C-alpha cells in the first residue's frame, strides 16, 4: 500500500504525458479530489467537499441521472448524517414517514418493529424513491456552486507517490486529469477499485430478484411489510403519490415483470385474504444480487465507497444508506487530508470506521435473506416460532430496530477526537459565499 509521507496542497499538472489528449471545455486538468460516479453516494461526497472548500471534480458516464426509483428507504441514522449536507429537511418533506416494519406470513404478523420510540428526531422509515433523493442531492450541489461532468468515463487510473493520473473518455474526445486523490463511487464493477488492486470477496445469491413500482389496492399502506411464505420472500412498501414498491425473490424472473407477474407474487405470497389488486406497473426490473465487501477501502490515493465497497441483498433497505454514510464520513476525512502533511494517517481511519459497519450490514441483510428463503416445513415452523417469540420481547425488538435504522452503528461514523479536532481541518464555507468553481459550464 502506498503511504506518501507528504501531500502537496495543489496537485501538479501532468507534464509531457498523453500529448494526444486535450481538455474539453470547463474540465480542469488538475484537482484535489476526483469522484468517479455521480449516484447518491458520489453526489453526497461532492456536497461535503464543496462545503469544505475542497477542489473536486465529479464525473459520471451517464448523460443524465437515472429516473427509476431503485432504493426506496432512507433510515434514521442516514438522515442524521445528511443534516451536515443541508438536505435532510427537504428529503423528509418529500417522503412518507412510516413507524412500523412488519415481518408477516400469509396469516398475519410474526414480528412488528416500531421506530417511533427510537432515540432520534427521525423515528421512522422515510419512504422516498431514489430518483427524488438524487434530485435533492443534485439541486443542493448545484446551489453550492458544484457541477457534475456527465458523459465522462474514467478509462485508466494510475497512482504514484505524488498523485493520480486519470485518462477520461468525454463527449468531445479523450482527456486527462491529475488528482491528489481519486474516489470510486462507480458501483460493483468499479474501475477505481480494480486500479487499486483491492479484492471484492463474496458470492452471488442463487435466486434472482424482481423489483417493481406499481399502483394497486393495498390494505397495509401504513407499514413496510416483509412476507415470509413457503414460496419465497416478497416486500411491499408504500412510496409517495400512491405508488408501492414490490421486491421478491424468484427462481426465474421475467426480464420486465408485468401486472400479471406482480399480481401472481402477491396472490401466492401476500395476505391469504387475497383482496389486493395490482392496477399498473410503472417500472420493473429483474436482477441478481451479490453479497460482497471490499478487502480494503483504500490503497494509497485511491479510495472506494458505496457499491464499489459493499453490495448485498435489499432485505432491510441498507445499500444506499450505508453508501451515503460512507460519503459523509469520507468527506470529513478528505477535507482534512488534502491540507495535511499526514493525509495518509487521516485516511487510514476511513477503513477502520466504515468497513466494520459494512460487514455488520452484510450480516444483517444476509440473515434476513436466509430467513426469507428457508425451505421445508420444519425449518419454516422453527423460524416462525422464533420470530413470534422475539415479538414478545421488547428489548430484542428494539435492538433489531436500532440495527435496521442504522442507529446502532453511529460509532462507525464518528471521527476520532484527535482527527475531529485537528487544526488541519478545513473550515466549512458558508453556503451563501460558496463560489462556483466552473461558472462558464452549463448546468
RODO-2510 file (C-alpha; in nm, 4 decimals, decimal comma):
residues 443
     n   res          X          Y          Z
     1     x     0,0000     0,0000     0,0000
     2     x     0,1288     0,3423    -0,0940
     3     x     0,1594     0,5761     0,2052
     4     x     0,3030     0,9099     0,0853
     5     x     0,4826     1,0939     0,3598
     6     x     0,3553     1,4321     0,2490
     7     x     0,0751     1,5662     0,0366
     8     x     0,1018     1,8778    -0,1804
     9     x    -0,1862     2,1220    -0,1327
    10     x    -0,2301     2,1555    -0,5085
    11     x    -0,1737     1,8543    -0,7333
    12     x     0,0877     1,9087    -1,0012
    13     x    -0,0284     1,9229    -1,3625
    14     x     0,0535     1,6414    -1,5975
    15     x     0,3606     1,7427    -1,7922
    16     x     0,4567     1,5802    -2,1210
    17     x     0,2054     1,2988    -2,0669
    18     x    -0,0554     1,1807    -2,3189
    19     x     0,0293     1,4501    -2,5785
    20     x    -0,2656     1,3403    -2,7955
    21     x    -0,5186     1,4240    -2,5230
    22     x    -0,6932     1,7584    -2,4840
    23     x    -0,9127     1,9143    -2,2207
    24     x    -1,2808     1,9586    -2,3045
    25     x    -1,4256     2,2971    -2,2210
    26     x    -1,4547     2,3544    -1,8447
    27     x    -1,2897     2,0254    -1,7413
    28     x    -0,9837     2,1159    -1,5337
    29     x    -0,6509     1,9421    -1,5851
    30     x    -0,5915     1,9029    -1,2113
    31     x    -0,7925     1,8886    -0,8913
    32     x    -0,7606     1,7803    -0,5325
    33     x    -1,0255     1,5051    -0,5415
    34     x    -1,1771     1,3249    -0,8394
    35     x    -1,5043     1,1427    -0,7702
    36     x    -1,5880     0,8712    -1,0228
    37     x    -1,9649     0,8175    -1,0187
    38     x    -2,2484     1,0656    -0,9590
    39     x    -2,5090     0,8471    -0,7965
    40     x    -2,6352     0,9400    -0,4481
    41     x    -2,3064     0,8442    -0,2828
    42     x    -2,0889     1,0398    -0,5243
    43     x    -2,3090     1,3487    -0,5052
    44     x    -2,3131     1,3373    -0,1250
    45     x    -1,9324     1,3360    -0,1202
    46     x    -1,9213     1,6208    -0,3715
    47     x    -2,1528     1,8293    -0,1496
    48     x    -1,9364     1,7625     0,1557
    49     x    -1,6221     1,8673    -0,0314
    50     x    -1,7876     2,1728    -0,1857
    51     x    -1,8988     2,2914     0,1580
    52     x    -1,5476     2,2393     0,2922
    53     x    -1,3856     2,4359     0,0114
    54     x    -1,2047     2,1321    -0,1319
    55     x    -1,1404     2,1446    -0,5060
    56     x    -1,3004     1,8456    -0,6707
    57     x    -1,4339     1,7068    -0,9966
    58     x    -1,7246     1,4627    -1,0098
    59     x    -1,7845     1,2643    -1,3294
    60     x    -2,0410     1,0107    -1,4435
    61     x    -2,0632     0,8028    -1,7586
    62     x    -2,4380     0,8657    -1,7882
    63     x    -2,5547     1,1715    -1,9778
    64     x    -2,8269     1,2247    -1,7185
    65     x    -2,9235     1,0801    -1,3842
    66     x    -3,1390     0,7693    -1,3735
    67     x    -3,5132     0,8300    -1,3424
    68     x    -3,6006     0,4992    -1,1764
    69     x    -3,6636     0,4634    -0,8050
    70     x    -3,4430     0,1640    -0,7090
    71     x    -3,3584     0,2328    -0,3420
    72     x    -3,6775     0,3358    -0,1661
    73     x    -3,5997     0,3980     0,2016
    74     x    -3,3781     0,6375     0,3974
    75     x    -3,3051     0,5317     0,7540
    76     x    -3,2787     0,7414     1,0680
    77     x    -2,9005     0,7374     1,1016
    78     x    -2,8600     0,8335     0,7361
    79     x    -3,0872     1,1343     0,7867
    80     x    -2,8833     1,2335     1,0919
    81     x    -2,5642     1,2229     0,8860
    82     x    -2,7188     1,4078     0,5918
    83     x    -2,8023     1,7025     0,8171
    84     x    -2,4436     1,8208     0,7682
    85     x    -2,5124     1,8436     0,3935
    86     x    -2,8272     2,0506     0,4406
    87     x    -3,0658     1,8060     0,2699
    88     x    -3,2428     1,6127     0,5458
    89     x    -3,5333     1,8538     0,5893
    90     x    -3,6192     1,8522     0,2192
    91     x    -3,5949     1,4744     0,1984
    92     x    -3,8385     1,4408     0,4894
    93     x    -4,0786     1,6842     0,3249
    94     x    -4,0830     1,4748     0,0070
    95     x    -4,1038     1,1309     0,1651
    96     x    -4,3520     0,9224     0,3633
    97     x    -4,2523     0,8593     0,7273
    98     x    -4,3569     0,5133     0,8494
    99     x    -4,3157     0,3944     1,2070
   100     x    -4,3919     0,0255     1,1502
   101     x    -4,1940    -0,2558     0,9895
   102     x    -4,3705    -0,5928     0,9972
   103     x    -4,2471    -0,9393     0,9153
   104     x    -4,5506    -1,1495     0,8259
   105     x    -4,6515    -1,4858     0,6984
   106     x    -4,9673    -1,5216     0,4917
   107     x    -5,1854    -1,5482     0,8013
   108     x    -5,0635    -1,2487     0,9990
   109     x    -4,7849    -1,0683     1,1860
   110     x    -4,4828    -1,2647     1,3080
   111     x    -4,2735    -0,9676     1,4215
   112     x    -4,3657    -0,5996     1,4419
   113     x    -4,0906    -0,3414     1,4820
   114     x    -4,1806     0,0138     1,5832
   115     x    -3,9435     0,3012     1,5162
   116     x    -4,1219     0,5838     1,6992
   117     x    -3,9578     0,5048     2,0386
   118     x    -3,6041     0,5235     1,8946
   119     x    -3,3608     0,7928     2,0249
   120     x    -3,3550     1,0163     1,7175
   121     x    -3,5559     1,3022     1,5673
   122     x    -3,6080     1,0714     1,2668
   123     x    -3,8004     0,7948     1,4445
   124     x    -3,9370     0,6351     1,1279
   125     x    -3,8537     0,4767     0,7961
   126     x    -3,8562     0,7521     0,5342
   127     x    -4,0004     0,6101     0,2143
   128     x    -3,8659     0,8031    -0,0836
   129     x    -3,7726     0,6788    -0,4326
   130     x    -3,4081     0,7114    -0,5250
   131     x    -3,4680     0,9412    -0,8192
   132     x    -3,6114     1,2038    -0,5815
   133     x    -3,3228     1,1521    -0,3394
   134     x    -3,0814     1,2078    -0,6280
   135     x    -3,2666     1,5240    -0,7356
   136     x    -3,2426     1,6710    -0,3869
   137     x    -2,8685     1,5972    -0,3763
   138     x    -2,8116     1,7290    -0,7288
   139     x    -3,0024     2,0502    -0,6573
   140     x    -2,8060     2,1013    -0,3371
   141     x    -2,4736     2,0545    -0,5150
   142     x    -2,5768     2,2999    -0,7852
   143     x    -2,6927     2,5553    -0,5280
   144     x    -2,3491     2,5384    -0,3661
   145     x    -2,1785     2,6060    -0,6994
   146     x    -2,0882     2,2471    -0,7809
   147     x    -2,1083     2,0802    -1,1201
   148     x    -2,1338     1,7211    -1,2458
   149     x    -1,9434     1,6337    -1,5627
   150     x    -2,1779     1,3890    -1,7332
   151     x    -2,0982     1,1603    -2,0232
   152     x    -1,7425     1,1334    -1,8880
   153     x    -1,5885     0,7920    -1,8176
   154     x    -1,2641     0,7069    -1,6406
   155     x    -1,0843     0,4573    -1,8642
   156     x    -0,7486     0,4296    -1,6844
   157     x    -0,6333     0,5176    -1,3332
   158     x    -0,2672     0,5158    -1,2285
   159     x    -0,1292     0,6386    -0,8977
   160     x     0,2226     0,7396    -0,7992
   161     x     0,3681     0,8889    -0,4794
   162     x     0,2669     1,2442    -0,5776
   163     x    -0,0845     1,1886    -0,7114
   164     x    -0,3118     1,0032    -0,9523
   165     x    -0,3265     1,0273    -1,3321
   166     x    -0,6649     0,9510    -1,4868
   167     x    -0,7474     0,9046    -1,8540
   168     x    -1,1017     1,0075    -1,9448
   169     x    -1,3371     0,9479    -2,2345
   170     x    -1,5505     1,2604    -2,2820
   171     x    -1,8145     1,3679    -2,5372
   172     x    -1,5506     1,5815    -2,7091
   173     x    -1,2751     1,3213    -2,7059
   174     x    -1,0155     1,1686    -2,4726
   175     x    -0,8745     1,3810    -2,1924
   176     x    -0,6553     1,3505    -1,8857
   177     x    -0,6782     1,4724    -1,5301
   178     x    -0,4400     1,4805    -1,2380
   179     x    -0,5808     1,4418    -0,8855
   180     x    -0,4447     1,4291    -0,5354
   181     x    -0,6987     1,1559    -0,4509
   182     x    -0,9488     0,9549    -0,6547
   183     x    -1,2657     0,8107    -0,5008
   184     x    -1,4550     0,5286    -0,6671
   185     x    -1,8307     0,5705    -0,6294
   186     x    -1,8675     0,3744    -0,9514
   187     x    -2,0544     0,0649    -0,8413
   188     x    -1,9848    -0,3053    -0,8145
   189     x    -1,7637    -0,3136    -1,1251
   190     x    -1,5551    -0,0185    -1,0047
   191     x    -1,2583     0,0767    -1,2219
   192     x    -1,1103     0,2609    -0,9227
   193     x    -1,1237    -0,0491    -0,7034
   194     x    -0,9658    -0,2537    -0,9826
   195     x    -0,6888     0,0048    -1,0291
   196     x    -0,6258    -0,0027    -0,6548
   197     x    -0,5903    -0,3812    -0,6631
   198     x    -0,8489    -0,4192    -0,3881
   199     x    -1,0233    -0,7560    -0,3722
   200     x    -1,4034    -0,7821    -0,3602
   201     x    -1,4798    -1,1086    -0,1912
   202     x    -1,8176    -1,2712    -0,1500
   203     x    -2,0689    -1,4562    -0,3639
   204     x    -2,3965    -1,4442    -0,5530
   205     x    -2,7416    -1,5370    -0,4295
   206     x    -2,8886    -1,8324    -0,6147
   207     x    -3,2247    -1,6689    -0,6736
   208     x    -3,2947    -1,3668    -0,8876
   209     x    -3,4911    -1,0706    -0,7588
   210     x    -3,7876    -0,8830    -0,9036
   211     x    -3,8231    -0,5141    -0,8316
   212     x    -4,1282    -0,3140    -0,9394
   213     x    -4,3083     0,0121    -0,8674
   214     x    -4,6831    -0,0351    -0,9025
   215     x    -5,0194     0,1235    -0,8402
   216     x    -5,2537    -0,1093    -0,6571
   217     x    -5,5169    -0,1528    -0,3893
   218     x    -5,3233    -0,2457    -0,0766
   219     x    -5,4616    -0,2706     0,2753
   220     x    -5,1274    -0,2361     0,4614
   221     x    -5,0292     0,1121     0,3438
   222     x    -4,9176     0,2248     0,6906
   223     x    -4,6211    -0,0120     0,7157
   224     x    -4,3341    -0,1757     0,5338
   225     x    -4,4398    -0,5402     0,5004
   226     x    -4,1934    -0,8254     0,4579
   227     x    -4,3756    -1,1513     0,3818
   228     x    -4,2161    -1,4870     0,4508
   229     x    -4,4021    -1,7538     0,2551
   230     x    -4,3128    -2,1123     0,1588
   231     x    -4,2647    -1,9878    -0,1985
   232     x    -4,0221    -1,7100    -0,1060
   233     x    -3,9874    -1,3505     0,0009
   234     x    -4,1977    -1,0534    -0,1046
   235     x    -4,1612    -0,6993     0,0336
   236     x    -4,4257    -0,4305    -0,0136
   237     x    -4,3574    -0,0703     0,0844
   238     x    -4,5535     0,2481     0,0117
   239     x    -4,3876     0,5336    -0,1767
   240     x    -4,5191     0,8880    -0,2360
   241     x    -4,8009     0,9564    -0,4835
   242     x    -4,9876     0,6324    -0,4224
   243     x    -4,7075     0,4099    -0,5536
   244     x    -4,5935     0,0837    -0,3933
   245     x    -4,2540    -0,0826    -0,4153
   246     x    -4,2584    -0,4604    -0,4551
   247     x    -3,9437    -0,6719    -0,4181
   248     x    -3,9482    -1,0518    -0,4417
   249     x    -3,7162    -1,3483    -0,4794
   250     x    -3,7884    -1,5545    -0,7921
   251     x    -3,6032    -1,8527    -0,9361
   252     x    -3,6557    -1,7492    -1,2991
   253     x    -3,7864    -1,3950    -1,3132
   254     x    -3,9060    -1,2363    -1,6392
   255     x    -3,6841    -0,9575    -1,7665
   256     x    -3,9540    -0,6936    -1,7181
   257     x    -4,2284    -0,8250    -1,4900
   258     x    -4,5789    -0,7058    -1,5763
   259     x    -4,9085    -0,6684    -1,3905
   260     x    -4,9872    -1,0413    -1,4033
   261     x    -4,6417    -1,1323    -1,2713
   262     x    -4,6636    -0,8968    -0,9733
   263     x    -5,0224    -0,9985    -0,9012
   264     x    -4,9203    -1,3647    -0,9001
   265     x    -4,6433    -1,2937    -0,6484
   266     x    -4,8823    -1,1146    -0,4131
   267     x    -5,1547    -1,3774    -0,4545
   268     x    -4,9163    -1,6618    -0,3686
   269     x    -4,7056    -1,4917    -0,1004
   270     x    -4,9023    -1,1963     0,0373
   271     x    -5,2039    -1,1900     0,2680
   272     x    -5,4113    -1,5067     0,2464
   273     x    -5,7269    -1,2992     0,2017
   274     x    -5,6022    -1,2122    -0,1473
   275     x    -5,8058    -0,8916    -0,1802
   276     x    -5,5224    -0,6739    -0,3145
   277     x    -5,5288    -0,5777    -0,6803
   278     x    -5,2356    -0,4593    -0,8962
   279     x    -5,3577    -0,1953    -1,1411
   280     x    -5,0437    -0,0711    -1,3150
   281     x    -4,6703    -0,1432    -1,3268
   282     x    -4,4829     0,1859    -1,3607
   283     x    -4,1363     0,0342    -1,3708
   284     x    -3,9938    -0,3124    -1,3192
   285     x    -3,6686    -0,4984    -1,3459
   286     x    -3,5002    -0,8307    -1,2814
   287     x    -3,1595    -0,8571    -1,1219
   288     x    -2,9246    -1,0954    -0,9499
   289     x    -2,7693    -0,9986    -0,6199
   290     x    -2,4220    -1,0328    -0,4805
   291     x    -2,3009    -1,0189    -0,1232
   292     x    -1,9500    -0,8766    -0,1258
   293     x    -1,7322    -0,6378     0,0704
   294     x    -1,4036    -0,4840    -0,0395
   295     x    -1,0955    -0,6253     0,1300
   296     x    -0,9843    -0,2691     0,1932
   297     x    -1,1354     0,0754     0,1377
   298     x    -0,8121     0,2434     0,0377
   299     x    -0,4859     0,1769    -0,1372
   300     x    -0,2649     0,4839    -0,1304
   301     x    -0,4502     0,7672    -0,3026
   302     x    -0,7355     0,5507    -0,4318
   303     x    -1,0480     0,5029    -0,2189
   304     x    -1,3837     0,3315    -0,2654
   305     x    -1,7282     0,3794    -0,1133
   306     x    -2,0895     0,2780    -0,1677
   307     x    -2,1493    -0,0134    -0,4046
   308     x    -1,7825    -0,0074    -0,5034
   309     x    -1,7082    -0,1126    -0,1446
   310     x    -2,0077    -0,3282    -0,0460
   311     x    -2,3083    -0,4932    -0,2115
   312     x    -2,5725    -0,7142    -0,0545
   313     x    -2,9354    -0,8233    -0,0504
   314     x    -3,2001    -0,5457    -0,0491
   315     x    -3,3583    -0,7019     0,2615
   316     x    -3,3684    -0,4230     0,5202
   317     x    -3,3026    -0,1478     0,2633
   318     x    -2,9432    -0,0844     0,3723
   319     x    -2,7437    -0,0398     0,0498
   320     x    -2,7806     0,3275    -0,0428
   321     x    -2,7953     0,4219     0,3244
   322     x    -2,4585     0,2662     0,4035
   323     x    -2,3065     0,4362     0,0999
   324     x    -2,4399     0,7790     0,1964
   325     x    -2,2869     0,7479     0,5422
   326     x    -1,9595     0,6390     0,3761
   327     x    -1,9691     0,9609     0,1742
   328     x    -2,0274     1,1958     0,4667
   329     x    -1,7507     1,0339     0,6721
   330     x    -1,5068     1,0309     0,3813
   331     x    -1,5877     1,3940     0,3041
   332     x    -1,4912     1,4913     0,6581
   333     x    -1,1669     1,2970     0,6349
   334     x    -1,0689     1,4244     0,2895
   335     x    -1,1340     1,7824     0,3982
   336     x    -0,8557     1,7310     0,6495
   337     x    -0,6280     1,5050     0,4456
   338     x    -0,5884     1,7417     0,1471
   339     x    -0,4469     2,0120     0,3755
   340     x    -0,2401     1,7856     0,5988
   341     x     0,1194     1,6716     0,5762
   342     x    -0,0016     1,3386     0,7123
   343     x    -0,3039     1,2757     0,4898
   344     x    -0,2309     0,9029     0,4765
   345     x    -0,2744     0,8607     0,8517
   346     x    -0,6020     1,0527     0,8432
   347     x    -0,7393     0,8416     0,5590
   348     x    -0,6361     0,5186     0,7301
   349     x    -0,9232     0,5995     0,9671
   350     x    -1,1756     0,5614     0,6848
   351     x    -1,1333     0,1866     0,6516
   352     x    -1,1263     0,1366     1,0273
   353     x    -1,4568     0,3211     1,0618
   354     x    -1,6576     0,2119     0,7618
   355     x    -1,5576    -0,1460     0,6759
   356     x    -1,6833    -0,2852     1,0095
   357     x    -2,0128    -0,1043     0,9505
   358     x    -2,0462    -0,2642     0,6067
   359     x    -1,9668    -0,6071     0,7486
   360     x    -2,2489    -0,5674     1,0007
   361     x    -2,4878    -0,4553     0,7276
   362     x    -2,3968    -0,7557     0,5118
   363     x    -2,4581    -0,9855     0,8078
   364     x    -2,7974    -0,8240     0,8767
   365     x    -2,9134    -0,8387     0,5142
   366     x    -2,7817    -1,1931     0,4853
   367     x    -2,9707    -1,3111     0,7928
   368     x    -3,2969    -1,1598     0,6672
   369     x    -3,2481    -1,3146     0,3241
   370     x    -3,1639    -1,6548     0,4712
   371     x    -3,4729    -1,6472     0,6923
   372     x    -3,6868    -1,5451     0,3961
   373     x    -3,5611    -1,8215     0,1675
   374     x    -3,5759    -2,1180     0,4061
   375     x    -3,7407    -2,4313     0,2649
   376     x    -3,9069    -2,7245     0,4385
   377     x    -4,1978    -2,7369     0,6819
   378     x    -3,9829    -2,7989     0,9894
   379     x    -3,7481    -2,5076     0,9202
   380     x    -4,0384    -2,2746     0,8441
   381     x    -4,2158    -2,3697     1,1647
   382     x    -3,8985    -2,3114     1,3682
   383     x    -3,8378    -1,9735     1,2017
   384     x    -4,1943    -1,8554     1,2556
   385     x    -4,1882    -1,9699     1,6162
   386     x    -3,8623    -1,7838     1,6789
   387     x    -3,9975    -1,4621     1,5271
   388     x    -4,3169    -1,4894     1,7314
   389     x    -4,1061    -1,5304     2,0459
   390     x    -3,8975    -1,2229     1,9613
   391     x    -4,2209    -1,0306     1,9066
   392     x    -4,2965    -1,0820     2,2770
   393     x    -3,9547    -0,9485     2,3858
   394     x    -3,9481    -0,5654     2,3648
   395     x    -3,5715    -0,5291     2,4316
   396     x    -3,4915    -0,7643     2,1428
   397     x    -3,7372    -0,5880     1,9127
   398     x    -3,5759    -0,2566     1,9976
   399     x    -3,2275    -0,3917     1,9279
   400     x    -3,3363    -0,5112     1,5836
   401     x    -3,4999    -0,1740     1,5108
   402     x    -3,1796     0,0036     1,6148
   403     x    -2,9852    -0,2162     1,3709
   404     x    -3,2257    -0,1576     1,0815
   405     x    -3,2319     0,2173     1,1441
   406     x    -2,8524     0,2314     1,1466
   407     x    -2,8544     0,3977     1,4891
   408     x    -2,6649     0,1053     1,6407
   409     x    -2,3776     0,1869     1,4014
   410     x    -2,3397     0,5534     1,4968
   411     x    -1,9951     0,4867     1,6438
   412     x    -1,8690     0,3792     1,2999
   413     x    -1,9482     0,7273     1,1646
   414     x    -1,7966     0,9461     1,4368
   415     x    -1,4463     1,0762     1,3747
   416     x    -1,1914     1,0101     1,6470
   417     x    -1,1464     1,3182     1,8645
   418     x    -0,7861     1,3651     1,7551
   419     x    -0,8970     1,3975     1,3924
   420     x    -1,2239     1,5821     1,4529
   421     x    -1,0366     1,8495     1,6497
   422     x    -0,7421     1,8578     1,4120
   423     x    -0,6174     2,2101     1,3351
   424     x    -0,5645     2,0924     0,9779
   425     x    -0,9417     2,0708     0,9305
   426     x    -1,0800     2,2977     0,6610
   427     x    -1,3394     2,5399     0,7931
   428     x    -1,6679     2,4902     0,6078
   429     x    -1,7502     2,7692     0,3653
   430     x    -2,0856     2,9409     0,4441
   431     x    -2,3420     2,8429     0,1833
   432     x    -2,4056     3,1948     0,0599
   433     x    -2,0365     3,2570    -0,0105
   434     x    -1,9581     2,9343    -0,1943
   435     x    -1,8286     3,0413    -0,5337
   436     x    -1,8938     2,8355    -0,8428
   437     x    -1,5695     2,6737    -0,9475
   438     x    -1,6815     2,6433    -1,3072
   439     x    -1,9021     2,9472    -1,3792
   440     x    -1,8963     2,9033    -1,7558
   441     x    -2,0060     2,5385    -1,7539
   442     x    -2,3614     2,4531    -1,8469
   443     x    -2,5616     2,3105    -1,5594
***
